Amino acid sequence: MTTEPATGPRPDTDFDPHATSLEGTADPAVLQELFEIRGSIDNFDATLVYLLAERFKCTQRVGRLKAEHRLPPSDPGREAAQIDRLRRLAEDADLDPAFAEKFLNFIVSEVIQHHRAIADQQD
């Protein structure tokens, strides 16, 4: 008998990759092409989730280190440098730099909340 590991990728057993409201409104060949493209998007989404999980594991370590040494949860100089860096990367990748900045700001605000919570646990 084999068991799945407690962590790591699990199959999307309840996910229907062909879920759509477009059935009967488009040529079946068009829907098939749509499903193929969406399959790639689904793979990217899954990858993003696992990448974000790994990123947050690292930021949790940063939060513990900051709390142990009584450093502030936020580092505005680092955040500004990261925004500049990500905007340049986005431009190089043909991604809207404003979107990349909004995305990073969202992540950073979550990280700061986690760092504050970790610091509060240290007190």
N, C-alpha and C positions, 0 to 999 in steps of 0.2 A: 504494500500500500504506500503510495507517495502522497505527500502533502505539499501544498503550495507554501513558499516562504512567506513569512509575516510581512515583509516589505518587498517593494519592487513592483514592476508592471503586472497588472492583472488584466485579463481579457475584458472587453466591454460587453458583458453577457446580456445586458439589458438595452444595448444601443442598437438602433436600426439604422444602418448607413444609407438606406434608401427611403427614409422617412421624408415625405414631401406632401405638400398640398397641391402640387402641380399635376398630379396624375390625371390624365384625360384632357389636359389643356395644351399639351405639346406633343410633338412627334416622339415616339418611343426612342428613336435614335438620338434625338436631342437630349432626352432625359438620361439616356445611358451615358452620353458624354458628360452631362452635368454631374452624374453620380461618380464618374471617374475623377473629375476635377475635385469634387467635394471629398473624395477619398484621400487625396493628397492634403487638402486643407485639414481634414480630421487628424491625419498623421502629424502635421505641423502643430496642431492644437495640443495633442498628447505630448509631443516633445516639449512644447512651451511649459506645460504643467510640471513635468519632471525637472526641467531646467530651473524653473522658479522654486520648486521644492529644494533643490540643491543650493540655490542661491540663498534661500532663507535659512538653511542650516548654517551656512557660513556667517550670515548676519547675526544669527543667534549667538554664535561664538564671539563675534565682535561685541555684542551687547553684554555678554558675561564679562568679557575683559574690561570693557568700559566701566561696568558697575563695580568690579573688584578694585579698580583704581580711581574710582570716583570721578570719571570723565563724563562730560555731558553727553546725553543721548544723541544730540544732533551735532554735526560738524559742517557748518555752512560753507567753509572753504572747499572741503571735499565735494560737497553736493554741487557747488557751482562748477568745479572742474569736471565733474562727471557729466553734468548737463552739456557743457561745451563739447566734451569728447563724444557723447552720444549724438549730438546734433551733427557733428562732422561725419561720424560713422553712418548716420541715416542718410545724409546727402550722398555719400559715396555709394550707398546701397540703393539709391533711388526710392527712399522712404521719406515721407513728409517729416522734416525735422521737428515741426511743432507737435506732431503726434508722438514722436519719440520722446520729446521733452515731457509731454503730459503723462505718458506711460511711466517714465522714470520718476516723475514727481509723485505719482500714485504709489509706486513701489517704495520710494524713500519715506513717504508719510507712514506707510504700514510698518516699515523697519523702525522708525523713530518711536512709534507706539509700542512695539515689542521691546525696544531698548528701555523705554520708561517703565514698562511692566517688570522687566528684569531688575532694574535699579530699585524699584519699590520693594521687590522681594528681598533684596540685600539689606534693606533698612530694618 
